[in-house]
């Protein structure tokens, strides 16, 4: 199975093609999910930013579950969308 995945990954385009979209107000929903990488001591969080209307992924960051990782994702969004302001509704701490 791993050989198949590696072979497929080798031929996949590394550059993402971005389609044109008309300018509009962008409402972003953010979520995070976690998984173990290699062993249970290496827990990684995948931070996602989704366009609330189209459900397209507009930003992603992989790291820990901290305010620093959240700010990394926000920095990505500010870079892509050239929007310096955002409204943070919550970062739920368990």
C-alpha angles and dihedrals in degrees: 000000000000091000090054092050092047092049092049092046090054093061098040115106111255094205117079116225111225119203122214116259127185116253113264140142107290118218110196127198117198127203138165134209131184139217139171118253115206095332141010091261091064104068114174128191124213111209115202132190114198132190100243093216103043099023089227117151108247098173141012137185130178119206142090127321100264141115087256091061090046090053090049090058091047090051089053091051093048090051094049098041099030089227114140096188131065138165114236112202100181150330105207114215117202 
